[in-house]
Amino acid sequence: MNNNYDFVLKEIYPDLTDKQLKQFTDYYDLLVEWNTKMNLTAITEKKEVYWKHFYDSIVLGKYIDLNNEFKICDIGSGAGFPIIPLKIVFPNLQISVVDALNKRIVFLNEVVNKLGLTNVELYHARAEDFIKEHREEYDIVTARAVARMNVLSELCIPFVKIGGRFIALKGADGINELIESKNACKVLGAELSETIEFHLPFDESKRVIHIITKIKKSPGKYPRLFSKIKKNPL
């Protein structure tokens, strides 16, 4: 059986170098190794990781230009999706990775070191604390499968600079979630620019990407504590 799934990545980016392909291989190996010690992902079969994690992360670059030296923050990074795969494909990106669970940050630090990634900052923090020194700092803020959109918008939009974008990578229910989050976006000074719908080639599962543009400053009282956001979304 052929266990080389480089073709999955090359389907989108045919010019990926041997170094980049090796970085994805090393990332997969670390993910499987560390997953025996902590709960990083329910998906560990190589074929599924390449399609459902790697492809699903890097496909974003098909729809928006990531070739500039954008300053990007990923909120609730978990095992590093989508930000680490995007960093491998677009090494020019300056990325900040934020997660509330320290052991995930320890894992991601190992990934960054093993893969030799540069211009990466890792933060063990909650969004509502991290905002104190990083309000409206980033060109792009990403989040994938962290929470529903009406919650996620409040956690992420305050970090986006005016003219920047909040990009939410969602599953099949992404359209309904967007409807729920319309008021939150308005209150936080943002508006929907584009919604992209596609299906993963591997199993035809639906994916939705919402691109939301910041048009004015977010009120300083946001984001609230996560418990309050979850209990009473905007």
DRENDO-1510 file (C-alpha; in Angstrom, 1 decimal, always signed):
<recs>
REC; n; res; u; v; w
REC; 1; MET; +0.0; +0.0; +0.0 .
REC; 2; ASN; +1.3; +3.5; -0.9 .
REC; 3; ASN; +1.4; +5.6; +2.2 .
REC; 4; ASN; +2.7; +8.7; +0.4 .
REC; 5; TYR; -0.1; +11.3; +0.3 .
REC; 6; ASP; +2.0; +14.2; -1.1 .
REC; 7; PHE; -0.4; +14.2; -4.0 .
REC; 8; VAL; -3.1; +15.5; -1.7 .
REC; 9; LEU; -1.1; +18.7; -1.1 .
REC; 10; LYS; +0.1; +19.0; -4.6 .
REC; 11; GLU; -3.4; +19.0; -5.9 .
REC; 12; ILE; -3.6; +22.6; -4.7 .
REC; 13; TYR; +0.0; +23.6; -4.7 .
REC; 14; PRO; +1.9; +21.6; -7.4 .
REC; 15; ASP; +5.1; +23.6; -6.7 .
REC; 16; LEU; +5.6; +22.5; -3.1 .
REC; 17; THR; +9.3; +21.7; -2.4 .
REC; 18; ASP; +10.7; +18.5; -1.0 .
REC; 19; LYS; +11.4; +20.5; +2.1 .
REC; 20; GLN; +7.8; +21.5; +2.5 .
REC; 21; LEU; +6.5; +18.0; +1.8 .
REC; 22; LYS; +9.0; +16.7; +4.5 .
REC; 23; GLN; +7.6; +19.2; +6.9 .
REC; 24; PHE; +4.1; +17.9; +6.4 .
REC; 25; THR; +5.4; +14.3; +7.0 .
REC; 26; ASP; +7.2; +15.3; +10.2 .
REC; 27; TYR; +4.1; +17.2; +11.4 .
REC; 28; TYR; +2.0; +14.0; +10.8 .
REC; 29; ASP; +4.5; +11.9; +12.7 .
REC; 30; LEU; +4.5; +14.2; +15.6 .
REC; 31; LEU; +0.7; +14.5; +15.7 .
REC; 32; VAL; +0.4; +10.7; +15.9 .
REC; 33; GLU; +3.1; +10.3; +18.4 .
REC; 34; TRP; +1.8; +13.0; +20.8 .
REC; 35; ASN; -1.8; +11.9; +20.3 .
REC; 36; THR; -1.0; +8.8; +22.4 .
REC; 37; LYS; -0.1; +11.1; +25.3 .
REC; 38; MET; -2.8; +13.8; +24.9 .
REC; 39; ASN; -6.1; +14.3; +23.0 .
REC; 40; LEU; -5.1; +16.3; +19.9 .
REC; 41; THR; -7.3; +14.7; +17.3 .
REC; 42; ALA; -9.7; +11.8; +16.7 .
REC; 43; ILE; -8.3; +11.5; +13.2 .
REC; 44; THR; -5.0; +9.7; +13.0 .
REC; 45; GLU; -5.1; +7.6; +9.8 .
REC; 46; LYS; -2.6; +9.2; +7.4 .
REC; 47; LYS; -5.0; +9.4; +4.5 .
REC; 48; GLU; -7.6; +11.2; +6.6 .
REC; 49; VAL; -5.1; +13.5; +8.3 .
REC; 50; TYR; -3.9; +14.7; +4.9 .
REC; 51; TRP; -7.4; +15.3; +3.6 .
REC; 52; LYS; -9.3; +16.4; +6.6 .
REC; 53; HIS; -6.6; +18.4; +8.4 .
REC; 54; PHE; -3.9; +19.3; +6.0 .
REC; 55; TYR; -5.9; +19.8; +2.7 .
REC; 56; ASP; -8.8; +21.4; +4.7 .
REC; 57; SER; -6.3; +23.9; +6.2 .
REC; 58; ILE; -4.3; +24.9; +3.1 .
REC; 59; VAL; -7.2; +25.2; +0.7 .
REC; 60; LEU; -7.7; +28.7; +2.2 .
REC; 61; GLY; -4.8; +29.9; +0.0 .
REC; 62; LYS; -6.8; +29.1; -3.1 .
REC; 63; TYR; -9.3; +31.7; -2.2 .
REC; 64; ILE; -7.3; +34.5; -0.7 .
REC; 65; ASP; -3.8; +35.7; -1.5 .
REC; 66; LEU; -1.5; +34.8; +1.4 .
REC; 67; ASN; +1.8; +35.6; -0.4 .
REC; 68; ASN; +2.4; +38.9; +1.5 .
REC; 69; GLU; +4.0; +39.1; +4.9 .
REC; 70; PHE; +0.7; +39.1; +6.7 .
REC; 71; LYS; +0.6; +39.2; +10.5 .
REC; 72; ILE; -1.9; +36.4; +11.3 .
REC; 73; CYS; -3.3; +35.2; +14.7 .
REC; 74; ASP; -4.9; +31.8; +15.1 .
REC; 75; ILE; -7.3; +31.6; +18.0 .
REC; 76; GLY; -7.9; +28.2; +19.7 .
REC; 77; SER; -5.3; +26.5; +17.6 .
REC; 78; GLY; -5.6; +23.1; +19.2 .
REC; 79; ALA; -3.3; +20.7; +17.2 .
REC; 80; GLY; -2.3; +23.6; +14.9 .
REC; 81; PHE; -5.0; +23.7; +12.2 .
REC; 82; PRO; -5.2; +25.7; +10.0 .
REC; 83; ILE; -2.2; +27.8; +11.0 .
REC; 84; ILE; +0.7; +25.4; +10.9 .
REC; 85; PRO; -0.2; +23.9; +7.5 .
REC; 86; LEU; -0.6; +27.4; +6.1 .
REC; 87; LYS; +2.8; +28.4; +7.6 .
REC; 88; ILE; +4.4; +25.5; +5.9 .
REC; 89; VAL; +3.0; +26.5; +2.5 .
REC; 90; PHE; +3.4; +30.2; +3.0 .
REC; 91; PRO; +6.6; +30.6; +5.1 .
REC; 92; ASN; +6.4; +34.4; +4.6 .
REC; 93; LEU; +3.5; +34.6; +7.1 .
REC; 94; GLN; +4.2; +36.1; +10.6 .
REC; 95; ILE; +2.0; +34.0; +12.9 .
REC; 96; SER; +0.8; +34.1; +16.5 .
REC; 97; VAL; -0.8; +30.9; +17.9 .
REC; 98; VAL; -3.1; +31.2; +20.9 .
REC; 99; ASP; -4.5; +28.4; +22.9 .
REC; 100; ALA; -5.9; +28.1; +26.4 .
REC; 101; LEU; -4.4; +24.7; +27.1 .
REC; 102; ASN; -0.7; +24.7; +27.9 .
REC; 103; LYS; +0.0; +21.1; +26.8 .
REC; 104; ARG; -1.2; +22.0; +23.3 .
REC; 105; ILE; +1.3; +24.9; +23.2 .
REC; 106; VAL; +4.0; +22.5; +24.4 .
REC; 107; PHE; +3.1; +20.2; +21.5 .
REC; 108; LEU; +3.1; +23.1; +19.0 .
REC; 109; ASN; +6.5; +24.3; +20.2 .
REC; 110; GLU; +7.8; +20.8; +19.4 .
REC; 111; VAL; +6.3; +21.0; +16.0 .
REC; 112; VAL; +7.7; +24.5; +15.3 .
REC; 113; ASN; +11.2; +23.4; +16.4 .
REC; 114; LYS; +11.1; +20.1; +14.5 .
REC; 115; LEU; +9.9; +21.7; +11.3 .
REC; 116; GLY; +12.3; +24.6; +11.6 .
REC; 117; LEU; +9.5; +27.2; +11.3 .
REC; 118; THR; +10.4; +30.9; +11.9 .
REC; 119; ASN; +8.4; +34.0; +12.7 .
REC; 120; VAL; +6.1; +32.0; +14.9 .
REC; 121; GLU; +5.0; +33.1; +18.4 .
REC; 122; LEU; +3.1; +30.7; +20.7 .
REC; 123; TYR; +0.9; +31.9; +23.5 .
REC; 124; HIS; -0.7; +30.0; +26.3 .
REC; 125; ALA; -3.6; +32.3; +26.9 .
REC; 126; ARG; -7.4; +32.8; +26.7 .
REC; 127; ALA; -8.6; +35.2; +24.0 .
REC; 128; GLU; -10.2; +37.6; +26.6 .
REC; 129; ASP; -6.8; +37.9; +28.3 .
REC; 130; PHE; -4.6; +38.0; +25.2 .
REC; 131; ILE; -6.6; +40.9; +23.8 .
REC; 132; LYS; -5.2; +43.3; +26.5 .
REC; 133; GLU; -2.0; +43.8; +24.5 .
REC; 134; HIS; -3.0; +42.7; +21.0 .
REC; 135; ARG; -6.2; +44.6; +20.2 .
REC; 136; GLU; -6.7; +45.3; +16.5 .
REC; 137; GLU; -3.1; +44.2; +15.8 .
REC; 138; TYR; -3.5; +41.5; +13.1 .
REC; 139; ASP; -4.1; +41.6; +9.3 .
REC; 140; ILE; -5.9; +38.2; +9.5 .
REC; 141; VAL; -7.3; +36.2; +12.4 .
REC; 142; THR; -8.2; +32.6; +11.8 .
REC; 143; ALA; -10.2; +30.0; +13.7 .
REC; 144; ARG; -11.3; +26.5; +12.9 .
REC; 145; ALA; -13.9; +24.4; +14.7 .
REC; 146; VAL; -13.4; +26.3; +18.0 .
REC; 147; ALA; -17.0; +27.4; +18.7 .
REC; 148; ARG; -20.1; +28.4; +16.9 .
REC; 149; MET; -19.9; +31.7; +14.9 .
REC; 150; ASN; -21.9; +33.8; +17.3 .
REC; 151; VAL; -19.4; +33.0; +20.0 .
REC; 152; LEU; -16.3; +32.9; +17.8 .
REC; 153; SER; -16.9; +36.3; +16.3 .
REC; 154; GLU; -16.6; +38.0; +19.7 .
REC; 155; LEU; -13.5; +36.1; +20.5 .
REC; 156; CYS; -11.8; +36.9; +17.2 .
REC; 157; ILE; -13.0; +40.1; +15.6 .
REC; 158; PRO; -11.5; +42.5; +18.3 .
REC; 159; PHE; -8.0; +41.2; +17.3 .
REC; 160; VAL; -8.4; +42.3; +13.6 .
REC; 161; LYS; -7.1; +45.7; +12.5 .
REC; 162; ILE; -9.5; +47.9; +10.5 .
REC; 163; GLY; -9.4; +46.7; +6.9 .
REC; 164; GLY; -8.2; +43.3; +8.1 .
REC; 165; ARG; -10.1; +40.0; +8.0 .
REC; 166; PHE; -11.5; +37.4; +10.3 .
REC; 167; ILE; -11.6; +34.0; +8.6 .
REC; 168; ALA; -13.7; +31.2; +10.1 .
REC; 169; LEU; -13.3; +27.7; +8.7 .
REC; 170; LYS; -16.5; +25.8; +9.4 .
REC; 171; GLY; -18.2; +22.5; +8.7 .
REC; 172; ALA; -21.5; +21.7; +7.0 .
REC; 173; ASP; -23.5; +23.9; +9.4 .
REC; 174; GLY; -21.4; +26.9; +8.6 .
REC; 175; ILE; -24.2; +28.8; +6.8 .
REC; 176; ASN; -26.7; +28.5; +9.7 .
REC; 177; GLU; -23.9; +29.6; +12.1 .
REC; 178; LEU; -23.4; +32.7; +10.0 .
REC; 179; ILE; -27.0; +33.7; +10.3 .
REC; 180; GLU; -26.7; +33.4; +14.1 .
REC; 181; SER; -23.6; +35.7; +14.1 .
REC; 182; LYS; -25.0; +38.6; +12.0 .
REC; 183; ASN; -25.6; +40.8; +15.1 .
REC; 184; ALA; -22.3; +40.0; +16.7 .
REC; 185; CYS; -20.4; +41.0; +13.5 .
REC; 186; LYS; -22.4; +44.3; +13.4 .
REC; 187; VAL; -21.8; +45.1; +17.0 .
REC; 188; LEU; -18.1; +44.3; +16.7 .
REC; 189; GLY; -17.6; +46.6; +13.6 .
REC; 190; ALA; -17.3; +43.9; +10.9 .
REC; 191; GLU; -19.3; +42.7; +7.9 .
REC; 192; LEU; -19.3; +39.6; +5.7 .
REC; 193; SER; -17.2; +39.9; +2.6 .
REC; 194; GLU; -17.6; +36.4; +1.2 .
REC; 195; THR; -18.7; +32.9; +2.0 .
REC; 196; ILE; -17.0; +30.0; +0.2 .
REC; 197; GLU; -18.6; +26.6; +0.1 .
REC; 198; PHE; -16.7; +23.5; -1.2 .
REC; 199; HIS; -16.5; +19.7; -0.6 .
REC; 200; LEU; -13.4; +17.7; +0.3 .
REC; 201; PRO; -12.4; +15.6; -2.7 .
REC; 202; PHE; -11.7; +12.6; -0.4 .
REC; 203; ASP; -15.2; +12.0; +1.1 .
REC; 204; GLU; -17.4; +14.9; -0.3 .
REC; 205; SER; -17.9; +16.3; +3.2 .
REC; 206; LYS; -19.0; +19.9; +3.1 .
REC; 207; ARG; -16.8; +22.8; +4.2 .
REC; 208; VAL; -17.6; +26.5; +4.6 .
REC; 209; ILE; -15.2; +29.5; +4.8 .
REC; 210; HIS; -16.5; +32.8; +6.0 .
REC; 211; ILE; -14.4; +35.9; +5.3 .
REC; 212; ILE; -15.4; +38.8; +7.4 .
REC; 213; THR; -13.9; +42.3; +7.0 .
REC; 214; LYS; -13.3; +44.7; +9.9 .
REC; 215; ILE; -14.7; +48.1; +9.0 .
REC; 216; LYS; -14.5; +50.0; +12.3 .
REC; 217; LYS; -13.1; +49.6; +15.8 .
REC; 218; SER; -14.7; +47.0; +18.1 .
REC; 219; PRO; -16.0; +48.4; +21.4 .
REC; 220; GLY; -13.4; +48.1; +24.1 .
REC; 221; LYS; -15.7; +46.0; +26.3 .
REC; 222; TYR; -15.4; +43.0; +23.9 .
REC; 223; PRO; -14.5; +40.2; +24.1 .
REC; 224; ARG; -16.2; +39.4; +27.4 .
REC; 225; LEU; -15.2; +36.4; +29.5 .
REC; 226; PHE; -15.8; +33.2; +27.6 .
REC; 227; SER; -18.4; +32.0; +30.1 .
REC; 228; LYS; -20.4; +35.1; +29.5 .
REC; 229; ILE; -20.1; +34.9; +25.7 .
REC; 230; LYS; -21.2; +31.3; +25.7 .
REC; 231; LYS; -24.1; +32.0; +28.0 .
REC; 232; ASN; -25.3; +35.1; +26.2 .
REC; 233; PRO; -23.9; +35.5; +22.7 .
REC; 234; LEU; -24.3; +38.8; +21.0 .
</recs>
